Amino acid sequence: MPFSTFERMVAMRYLRARRQEGFISVIAGFSFIGIFLGVAVLIVTLAVFNGFREQMITLILGVNGHLSVQSQSYSLGNYDALAARLRGLPNVVSVTPLVDGQAMVTAHTSSSGAVVKGIKPDDLKALHIISGNLVDGSLDAFDDDAVVIGYRLASQLGVTVGGQITLITPEGAVTAFGTVPRMKTYHVVAIFNVGMSLYDSTFVYMPLEAAQVYFKLPNAVSELEVRLDDPERAEAMAGRILSASGPGVRAVPWQRAQASYFNFIQLQRNLYALVVTLVIVVAAFNIISGLIMLVKDKGRDIAILRTMGATRGMIMRVFFLSGMSIGIVGTILGVVAALLFADNIEAIHRWLESATGQNLFPAEFFYLTQLPAKVEPHEVVLVVLMSLGLAFLASIYPAWRAARLDPVEALRYE
């Protein structure tokens, strides 16, 4: 054992201060609470941002694909032949022709901006994040003038399956009286809910041929969405896809297309982690101040122990163990509390919202409808090592001062 029974007994006794030493006990208590809360909050913060990033990637890549092949101009012609060539490349799972456009969608007296995507019926059925998350309707009637919209957009417009919406785009016909906006009415055949407000409130899917007519792209598409067997290979595959596509084409991997989302998440993650780490640092300083006061208060006891045969090493280990005990117990309980909190974070989130009557996690701001959390074991290990390391450093100096105390000087005026 690195510490003898005597050293452990004295160290634990010093942590249980008597009435006249109550202030020292208060400092030790605040140090313990600071480390406990700092470790717990830091692990939960990292877990929430990990879960948020993972769920964002899952939803974004589920809807948008891993790599976008676009023409240098707006339209991409001869897309069927190009799609066939790309499907023959290794690591390519699927290639989906799309027509992208923006329009205003109206119904009754409501209106909203929308992102319109033209897609083949079979490709939409193969897009499981849409076809597998229908809350109403069916894709069997997805043809001609049919559209599929998100449930938030349907709620905002007040339409249901079987209802009608009107798409309006300013790129209309030019007349003697100016440009007349292009308008066309479509009927809703299905409503989806993918769990991301950005898509549920703005996306409208229509058949590819109908989108080509509406956006005036005969025999052309806006882009080809390429899905790979591993999304992380998108950057590496971009060059190979460009070589297979020929001149006048660019390949945009998802890391570049969605960089703003993930850079923002990473920036927030680093800032929150830094702030919470400072809580642990402050708690470590509290350990230093508490132990220094304890050494001063126990100067007579240290001198008596020395005269009874206790070595400098024993005295140093006693006070070192006192400080490390605060760090070890606070860290262990902080990890346990963080794991329990992260495992039940959505239930706690729902309970807090029902208790306060407030929307604590607005989907319009955070994009997601649920609060995710993913605990990474290596991050927990790093937090534990950092907390114990700070407690270790905070305990060394006070313990060294206690060991250097001269028994004669301590007892001179007793």
N, C-alpha and C positions, 0 to 999 in steps of 0.2 A: 504494500500500500504506500502511495506517495506521501500520505499524511498519517501520523500516528493517532491512536484513539484519544490521547491527551490533547493533541492539537485540534482535532475535530471538535472535541467537547468544549474547549475554551473558545474557539471561533464561533460556534453556535451560541454559546453563552453571551458573547459580546454583541451578537446581533439582536438578542432579546434584552434590550436596555431596560434598566430600572427606572423608577419614577423620575429621579433627578437627572437621568440621561435621556429623557423623553425626546428632546429635540434631535439627538443623533438618530434615534429610532425613526423619527419622522423623515429625516433625510434619506435613510436607508429605504424606507417605504416608498418615497417618491422615486428613488432610483430604480427600484423593482418595477413600479408601475410604468415608468418611462420606457424601460427595456421591453417589458411585456407588451405595451401598446405599440411601441415602435416596430418590433419584430412582427407582431400580428398584422398591423396595418400595411407594412411594407410587402409582406407575402400576399395579402389580399389584393393590394394595388397591382402588383405584378401579374397576379392571376387574372384579374379583371381585364387588364389590357391584353394579356395573351389570348384570353377567350374572345375578346372583342375583335382582335386582329384575325384570329382563326375563323370566326363566324363571318366576318366581312369578306375574307378571301373566298370562303365556301359559297357565299351568296353571289358575290361579284363574278367569280369565275363560273358559277353555275348558270348565270344569266348571260354573261358576255363572252365567254370563251377565253382561251388562253393566248391567242394571237390573232391580230386583225390584219388581213391583206387588203390594201386599198390602192386605188389608182392615184396617180399624181393629179389627175383631174377628178371631178366629182364622180363620174360614172366609170364602171369597170365592165367592159364588154367581153364577149366570148368567155363568160365566166364558167360555163359548164365544162369546157375543155380544160381550163385552168384548175378548176376544182378536182377534176379527174387526175391531173398530174400531181397535185398536192396530196391526194389520198394515197398515192403510191409511194410517198416518202416514208422512211422508217420513223417510228414514234408518233405518227399522225393517226389519230383515232377517227376523226370526222372533220368534214369541211362543209360549212353551211352558208349558202348564198343569202344575203340580207339586203334589204332596201331600208335605209335609215332616213328619217326626216322629222322635222318638228312642225307642230301645228297647234292651233287652238281647238279644243274640243268643247262643245256646248251641248246642253240638254236641258229642256224646260227653261228656267231662268238663270241657270248656273253655267259657269264656264271655267276652264282651267287650261294651262299649258300642258302639252303632252309630247312624249317622244314616241313616234310611230315607227314600228318595225314590221317590214314585210318579210314573211317567211313562208316556206312551203308547208302545207299541212302535215306531211310526214315528219318534217324536221321539227315542227313544234311539238308533235306527239313524242318525239325522241328527246325533247328538252325536258327532262324529268322534273326539274325545279319548278316548271310551269305546269306541265300535265299532271304531276303528282301532288300539286297543291291547289287544286280547283276547289273552291268553296261552293260553287253553284254552276250548273250548266254542264256542257260536254263539248269535246272537240270534234265530235262526229259531223257537226254541221258547219265546221270551219271551212267555208268556201265562198266564192263570189263576194258579196257585200257584208260578210260576217267579220266581227272583231272580238277579241278577247282582251279584257281590261283588268286592272288591279282593283282590289276591293275598296281601297281608300279613295281611288278616283271614282268608283261607282257610287260610294256613299256621298262624296262631295257633289256629284252631279244628280244624285237622286234617281239613278237608273238601276234596273235589275235585269236578269236574263230575259230576253224577249223585247227589251226596250230599245230605243234608238238614240244614237248620238250623231252629232254633225261635226265633221272636221273642216276647219277653215285654215287656209294657208295664204299668205299675201302674194305668193308667186302665181298669180292668175293670168288671165288673158288681158292683153293690152288693147284698149279701145280708144276712140276719139275723146272719151271723157276720163281717161286715165286707166290705171290697172284695176281690174275687177278681181277681188279675191276668189280663189277657187274654193268651192263648198261642195260637200257630198255627205249624204246621210248613210250610216251603216247601222246594222242591228247587232246587239250584244248577244253572243251565244254562250259565253262562259266568263266567269270571274275568278281570278286567282289571288292567293295570299302567300307570298314567298317569305314574309317575315322581315322585310326591309322596306321602310316607308318610302325611300327614294323610288323604288320600282313599283310598289303597290299604289303609289299616288300619281305616277306619271306615264307608265308604259301602256301602250296600246299595240296589240298584235293584229295584223291583217294578212290575208293571203298574199303571197309574193306577186302574183300577176296583178291583183288589185292595186297593190302599192306601186308597181311599175307604171300603171295607168295614171294613178293619182299624182305621183311625183314626176311624171313625164320622163321615165327612164325606160323606153322601149328596148327590150332585149339587152338590158344592162342591170347591174346592181350597184349598191354603194360600197359593199365590202364582202369579203369572205371571212367567216369566223372559223378559225382552226382550233381544234381541241387535240391536246397531246396526251400521251399516257402518263406523263409527269409534268405538272404545270411549271415546276422549277426549271425545266429545260427550254422555256420559251425564249429566253435571251440567246441561248446557244443555237436554237433552231432558226432564228430569224434570218441569218445569213444563208442557210441552206434553202429556205423557202424563197428568198429573193433570187437565188440562182435558178431555181426551178420556175419562177414566175416570169422572168424576162425583164426588159427595160420598162420604165414608166410605172413601176409598181413599188410600193413601200410596205414593209412588214413591221407592225407595231406590237411588241410583246406587252402582256398585261402589267408587268412591273413598271413600264414607262407610261402606259395609258392611265393607270390608276395611282401614279406616284403621289399625287397630292393627298389622297386619302391616307395612305400608309405612312407618309412622312409626317403628317399631322398626328397620327396615332403614336408614332415613335417619339416625336417631340414631347407630347403630353406625358407619355410613359416615363421618359427620362426626368422631366421636371418633377413629377409627383414622387418618383423614387428618390430624387435628391432631397426634397423637402422632408420626407419621412425618415430618411437616413439621418438627417440632422437631429431628429427627436432622439434617436439612439445615441448619438454623440453627446447630446446634452445630458442624457441619463448617465453616460459614462463619466462625465465631469462631476455629476452629483455623487457618484461612487467615490471619486477622489476626495471631494470636500468632506463627505461623511466619514471616510476612513481617517483623514488627517485629524478631524475633530475627535474621533474615537481614540486615536493614538495619544493626543494631548490629554484627553480625559483619563486614559488608562496608564499614564506615565508611572504612577506609584505601583500599580499592579505589575507592570512590566519589570520594574526594578526588583520587586519582591521575587518574581519568577526567576529572574537572572541570578539573584543571590541564592535561590534554592536549587540551582543547577541547570536551568533552562539555557540552551545555547542561543546564539544570535540567529542561527538557521531556524530553530524552533519558533522563535518569536516572529520571524519574517513569514514563516509558513502559516502561523495562526492568523495574522492580519491579511495575508494574501488569500487564504481560504475564505475569510469573511467577505472580502470583496467579490471573489469569484462565485461564491454561493448566490449572491444577488444576481449576477449575470447569468449563471447556469439555470437557476430556477425560473427567472424571468423569460429567458430564451425558450426553454422547453414549454412552458405554459403558453407563450406567445405563438409558437408553432402549432400546438394542439388547437388553440382557439382559432387560428387562421385557417387551418384545414377544415375544421367544423363549419366555420362561417362560409368558406368558399364552396363547400359541398352543398350548402343549403341557401346559397345567396339569393336565388330567385324566390324561394318561399319567404325569406326575410324581407326581400324587396316588396313582395305583394302585401305582407303583413304591415309594413311601415306605411305603404300607400293607403291601406284601408284604415289604419289608426290615425293618420294625419289628414286624410282626405285630400292629399296633394299628389299630383303626378310627378314623382321624383325622378323618373327616367323617360322624359318625353321622346317619343320615337321620331318626331320631326327634327330634333336636334342631334340625337345619337344614331339615327337611321334604323337601329334595330328595335324590335318589339319586346325582346327579353334581355335581361341582364346576364351576360355569359361570364364564366370563370373557368380558367384552365391552369392548374397548378403544375409547374415544371419542376421536377425533382432537383435538377442541378441549381435552379434559382433558390430553392429552399435551403440547399446545402450552403450556397454562397452567403445567404442572409445569416444563417446560423454561425458560420465561420466569422463573418464580420462582427456580429454581436459579441461572440465569445472573445474575439481578438481585442475589441475595445474594452471589454471588462477585464481582460488580462492586463492590458497596458495601464488601465486605470488603477489596478490593484498593486502594481509593482512599486511605485514610488512611496505611497504611505507605508507599505510593509517594510520597505528598505529603511525608512525613517524610524520605524518602531524598533528594528533590529539594531540601529546605530545609537539608540538611546543609552546614555551613561547611567548605570544604576546609582552611582554616588551622587551625581547632580540631581537625579530625580528624588532621592531621599534626603537631600541635604537639609531641607526646611520642614520635613515631616516631623 
